[in-house]
Amino acid sequence: MTRPLILTVSLFLAGCGLTDRGEPGERDFAEATGFLREEIVQRVDALQYQSGAELVTNTSRLAYIGEPAIPFLLTGLDHESSRTRSSCAFVLGNLRDRRTITTLRAKLGDPALFVRYEVATALCAMGEGSGYPVLISGLSDPEIRNRYKAHEALRLLTALDFGYRHDDEPETRRMAVLRWEEWWHRMESRQG
């Protein structure tokens, strides 16, 4: 091939999106342009201020938009607002696009516990087991709302509850947490 032809082919491939753009699968999403892009940016930005029905409507719309919203949701996982990070993880979990697993896995150590639980729930919903230990540890969280969230996620994902109640006395909860831990160890040993 001549040098100008190689350059032409390289430029064509770059325009088609066939060049290396980073980690495979992490950046190959349908692109949002125009009004859709503006809508997604506004909706992700608004997450930090919303709660209740307004938040449900917004996250539902982002999930409905689907794949074009994913790059913005992934960026939202680094937002300064923990509410935004949590909501972005929630939407990604509902989309269940396995190309987001690597990024989500990196967010399991988020400084805000409720964000960690949302990220863990998203991973588990995609069949990624790395979220289960985080949710199981959430059963011992000092905050009752976090315990409730962790248990509801585990119950919905597994159809199990091992007698756990988020509002039980600590000793009673500890026994149920041990049953959850034993379950996870059995699951891990089957996979490993």
Residue pairs with C-beta under 8 A, 6 or more apart in sequence:
1 9
10 19
13 19
17 28
21 27
21 28
23 102
25 98
25 99
25 102
26 99
26 100
26 102
26 103
27 71
28 99
29 67
29 68
29 70
29 71
29 99
30 67
30 68
31 68
32 40
32 65
32 68
32 69
32 71
32 72
36 65
36 68
37 68
39 65
40 62
40 65
40 68
40 69
40 72
41 72
43 58
43 61
43 62
43 69
44 62
44 69
44 72
44 73
44 75
44 76
44 79
44 84
44 88
46 58
47 55
47 58
47 59
47 76
47 79
47 81
47 83
47 84
47 87
47 88
48 79
48 81
48 83
48 84
50 58
50 83
50 87
55 87
58 87
59 87
59 90
59 91
59 94
62 69
62 73
62 91
63 69
63 91
63 94
63 95
66 95
67 95
67 97
69 91
69 95
70 92
70 95
70 97
70 99
70 100
73 88
73 91
73 92
73 95
73 100
74 88
74 92
74 100
74 103
76 84
76 85
76 87
76 88
77 85
77 88
77 89
77 92
77 103
77 104
77 107
77 119
78 85
79 85
79 88
82 110
82 111
82 112
82 114
82 115
85 107
85 110
85 112
85 115
85 118
86 112
86 114
86 115
86 118
87 118
89 104
89 107
89 115
89 118
89 119
89 121
89 122
90 118
90 121
90 122
92 100
92 104
92 122
93 118
93 121
93 122
93 123
93 125
93 126
94 125
96 125
96 126
97 126
98 126
98 127
98 128
100 122
100 126
101 123
101 126
101 128
104 119
104 122
104 123
104 128
105 123
105 128
105 130
107 115
107 116
107 119
108 116
108 119
108 120
108 123
108 130
108 131
108 134
109 116
110 116
110 119
113 138
113 141
113 143
113 146
114 145
114 146
114 149
116 134
116 138
117 134
117 135
117 138
117 146
117 149
117 150
117 153
118 149
119 131
119 134
120 130
120 131
120 132
120 134
120 135
120 138
120 153
121 131
121 135
121 153
121 157
122 131
123 129
123 130
123 131
124 131
124 132
124 135
124 153
124 157
125 157
129 187
129 188
129 191
132 154
132 184
132 187
133 184
135 150
135 153
135 154
136 150
136 154
136 177
136 180
136 181
136 184
137 150
138 146
138 147
138 149
138 150
138 151
139 147
139 150
139 151
139 154
139 164
139 166
139 173
139 176
139 177
139 180
140 147
140 173
140 174
140 177
141 147
141 150
144 166
144 167
147 166
147 173
148 166
151 161
151 164
151 166
154 160
154 161
154 180
155 161
158 183
160 183
161 176
162 176
162 179
162 180
162 183
163 175
163 176
163 179
164 173
164 176
164 177
164 179
164 180
165 172
165 173
165 176
166 173
168 176
